Amino acid sequence: MTSSRLIGSLATTPELAEIFSDGAVIAAFLRFESTLARAQARIGLIPESAAQAIARIQADELDAVEIARDARTHASIAIPLVRALTARVESIDEPAARFVHWGATSQDAIDTTMSLLLVAARPLLARDHARLEQSLRDLSGKHASTVMLARTLLQPAPPITFGYKAAVWYAAIHRSWTRLCGAFDQAAVLQFGGASGTLASYRDRGSALAIELAKELELPYAGAPWHTDRGRIAELVADCGIYTAGLGKIARDVSLLMQPEVGELAEPGGGSSAMPNKRNPSGSVIALAAAARMPGTVAAFLTAMVQEHERSAGGWQSEWPTVADAVETTGSALAAMAASIEGLSIFPDRMRANLDATRGTIFAEKARMLVQAKIGRDRAHRLLAEAAASGLPFGEALWQQPEIAALLSPEQIAAIDAPEDYLGAAEEFRRKLLED
């Protein structure tokens, strides 16, 4: 019977859950062990027949439940995995069993297994990131001139375009994805140091074996073990946190703009168990949940980095679920937002209506800039605040302020609430953000 993923169903995707599943972990572990044996045989450290026997063992021949149970006795899944592999090899070739895990240490197998899992996970994230980037670029181009309210501290502010807003979203995730890709490059590398990080069991053949092993596994070789130097993995987890926060920012904006009283956007959404009329921002909710979890995940990894001497007692052992959770949580948020933005509905008429509903008061800054040099900032600010609070349309309120009206031409007052006339460098910035 397979274990249920219901509790974590919003924290991963089916594809990522499969990559970090028991079967995939065992398969990656066996890939390390079989590749190690073949490399050792190739440079004459163990018999070729032993390498062939070790390579014959498949993941479904090992009992994940039993291995997990025994792992608690040894504080490591590597020990019961090696024992189970040794027993299976012994059943088909007794002499070959003597060469299982020859000269390696548990952390070599575990860290390299995680590197192999990260290599498998990365293309899934890359695929969904490409979808999201393309959707954001398309939205930005299509709505380059779609005027909407900016909102600062959740209050109406001078106008922007939705195309500019989408470009801001795009640039943030584009930059953080670039960093995350670099972190994957640094993290998914071979770990191979033996008991104390010296490969002493291989005498003078250790470095040659490490190079051969890295080549066969198609993993970079760091040049030396990194048993208690966890910075490369920390960078990956931290960059997952930054990237997920960027997705959360998009999700927050979408969910706020989707509120019925705002009504400027609508994602495909999901339903309610109680209210048939309801259309919930489901994709945004999943991304926001991920963004809420990630700071704790990042902090957990950073806390575990202070490790003792040449092998950690507890810190390293805490990493596996933390790293898997960081990658799966990132993938969950990313898949949700890619689907959300692909299916996003934009309502330009509602954007314009919400802008018009301010009755021009959002252009008080524009009016202040026209008169401030003549009467000073403080006096201009006070008079325009009074005009904005009058309840009248802003242009009409300016006529009711004799001092202000005397400083502005009729044409300036008539055009004071034209949003297209107060977009500044929005289009220039939009284009630069897309070219980042």
Summary of the structure (lengths in Angstrom):
residues: 436
radius of gyration: 29.8
end to end distance: 49.1
largest distance: 102.2
contacts: 1431
relative contact order: 0.11
helix: 67%
strand: 5%
